[in-house]
Amino acid sequence: MRNRIYIATFSELATETARRYGFGIEVNDFCISENLDPDKIEITLEAARAELEETSSAHAIFHGPFTEIIPASIDHRAVELGMERLQQAYQAAFALGLNRMVVHSGYMPLLYFKEWHHEKSVFFWNQYLSDKPDSFHLYIENVFEDEPLMMKRLIEEIGDDRVQICLDIGHANAMTSADYNILDWIRILGPYIGHFHLHNNDGTSDQHGSLTEGIMDMEAVFDAMDMYCGKAVTMTIESRRSEDSARWINDRIGSVSE
């Protein structure tokens, strides 16, 4: 299981912790779109390469930009901007030798109806994937979704084996309606989940706390993952401080490899 666990590079001491526990990393250097600009791209690529080298890890995953990536935007130029940024991100991932990318869904409640978001998102993601190789895999992450069924429907209608859900349990815990708890999200979406983002919170906001600091029962979360998700599912620690969460997971799966 160790080779299915990653640490987000925004997390404190991420590369050091990943190296210590034998985990991979999720490259966050391109989450902010402007880092893909021509005058910044080479500097950002070098930073990402240094992180990969520091971990000496053969496994890594790429987080795409999330700033202003909104498939449901009414202005076609805004949609085109999002597509352009994601195309640039693909080129950056390719340059790093990475073929797995996490992207935010771009759902903006109060601005766009769910049906509008759904229709535009199916078209957007199918268009994005139209020129990508079979080896490329995309994980669409929930952010402001307040229930899991819209994510399930999205993946079903995209209908591409290269696309799965990245279930961010912290986002779900903070945003979900009273009708669902985090175990419901995993149960309903389990067959569609390829990747997890793991962090904890008190249910009121997206705090990116350690796995042991929050209202979610992480033992129950991992049990649900084992019950409802595929055996190849991967996960990234997205706690702001990496050590406590990495130690908790390591203790659960066994001793540190020497």
Number of C-alpha atoms within 10 A of each C-alpha: 12 16 14 16 25 29 31 30 25 18 18 16 15 29 27 15 22 24 15 15 20 20 27 29 27 28 27 19 21 23 20 14 19 14 18 23 12 9 10 11 17 14 13 17 19 12 14 22 14 13 20 21 12 14 22 15 18 11 16 25 23 28 22 29 25 19 14 15 24 23 27 27 22 12 8 11 10 16 18 16 15 23 19 14 23 21 16 19 23 20 14 21 22 14 12 17 12 18 19 20 24 26 20 21 26 23 23 17 12 7 10 14 12 16 11 14 22 21 14 17 22 19 14 19 20 15 12 13 17 8 8 14 10 10 8 15 19 24 25 24 24 26 20 17 22 19 20 22 12 16 23 19 14 20 21 15 14 17 13 14 12 17 22 26 26 28 28 23 26 28 26 23 26 21 19 18 13 8 8 14 16 23 21 14 22 24 15 15 23 22 15 23 26 24 24 24 23 25 29 27 23 15 17 9 12 18 18 21 21 22 27 16 18 18 12 21 14 18 13 12 16 14 12 18 19 14 13 17 19 14 12 11 19 19 23 25 28 28 28 19 21 26 21 16 23 25 16 14 18 19 11 11 11 10 10 12 9 6
